[in-house]
Amino acid sequence: MTKVAVMIAPGCEEIEALTPVDVFRRLGIETTMVGLDDRQVMGAHQIALTCDTSLAEVGEGLLGFDCVVFPGGSGGAKALRDDDRLMRLMQRRQQAGEWNAAMCAAPIAFARYGLLDGHDYTCFPGIEQTITQVAPSGRFHEDITVVDEKGKLITSRGPATALAFAYCIADALGVDAAEVRRQMLYPYLLENNH
């Protein structure tokens, strides 16, 4: 069974944390919400999130997921970026050829970890200026989602792109999401883009 972990840090953008969890669970993907410091996490908009486990509890088990997802939100992204334990695990994941995904401000964490070096990515508008200072060989694109097959990286722009991000991850993992897309009216959204 496909397994995904969503890393949730205080100050995360709640819609970016919960949209992938919701989509993945609808798809039958085993999805684990991992709190950075604790199982109880307060989001950027004062929405309390209860995670399934914490980074301390899961430890090297993070290496066993098919993809690890980082939601954005400035506070959450900075907390993820500054965590050395997480950095070492994510570096090992990339070396092992596992998928990693980040959206909005969270690619700043991947930049610090060295995961964006020489790879394509996107992020929240303006964040690329910060990333370029840390990972100058990363290649920024303005697309809604960017998949870098070589680096096994998936990135996205911001809150409104959370569904596209989740489906992009499912596609990369080889999960057929066509029926869930239809049930969630996602094609309707794309056809009536206004």
Summary of the structure (lengths in Angstrom):
residues: 194
radius of gyration: 15.2
end to end distance: 36.8
largest distance: 43.9
contacts: 690
relative contact order: 0.16
helix: 43%
strand: 21%
